[in-house]
Amino acid sequence: MKKMNSAIAGLILMAGFTACNGDSGSSSTTTTDNTSTTSSDSSSGNNGAMNSTATENNANSSTTATAAKLPLSKDDSLFVMKAAVGGMLEVQSGTTAQQNGVNDRVKNFGTMLVNDHTKANTELMAIAAGRGITPPADLPADKKKHLADMAKMKGKSFDSHFISMMNTDHKKDIELFEKQAASGADAELKAFAAKTLPVLKMHLDTSQALSKIK
């Protein structure tokens, strides 16, 4: 009878030990599952934030690219055309001054005009091309005739005419560029006009100083 009681007690102890082990395993599994779920949720949240930021950046880039390609207003388009013609005129006039000028300062001024206006014209053409505008490739007939007549002049008569012409032309150029820099609709053209203005004013100062040559 004692042996039977001892056997029953042993079985009860073993059953209790097994039940405790089972609960511990279940708890461990539950903890692991919760940790995995939390990690997954965190990763998903980070990826979502990254994807949202990337989408926003792409949208901003697309908007900027579209804005840069918007057609120019009527006034901005007119500025491009006038500035292109004016720039070509200054380059060709400067070239003629290099060849026909008698005073070295006039010749040097011609070289300055060719270099500065060639650079400005190249920048203006690049902006115009980005807006789908093709500025005139040659001067109007009246300006071509003027240059042809001026090319026939020599010596002091040429110098005098050239300097007077540069005074008049650069005053008009400065007025055109000041208006664009102040009220132009296209940001890039406004910046171009503002950057070119000091060069135009320097040209006017030079031509006015040359006007005093006897």
Secondary structure, 3 states (H helix, E strand, C coil): CHHHHHHHHHHHHHHHHHHHHHHHHHHHHHHHHHHHHHHHHHHHHHHHHHHHHHHHHHHHHHHHHHHHCCCCCHHHHHHHHHHHHHHHHHHHHHHHHHHHCCCHHHHHHHHHHHHHHHHHHHHHHHHHHHCCCCCCCCCCHHHHHHHHHHHCCCHHHHHHHHHHHHHHHHHHHHHHHHHHHHHCCCHHHHHHHHHHHHHHHHHHHHHHHHCCCC
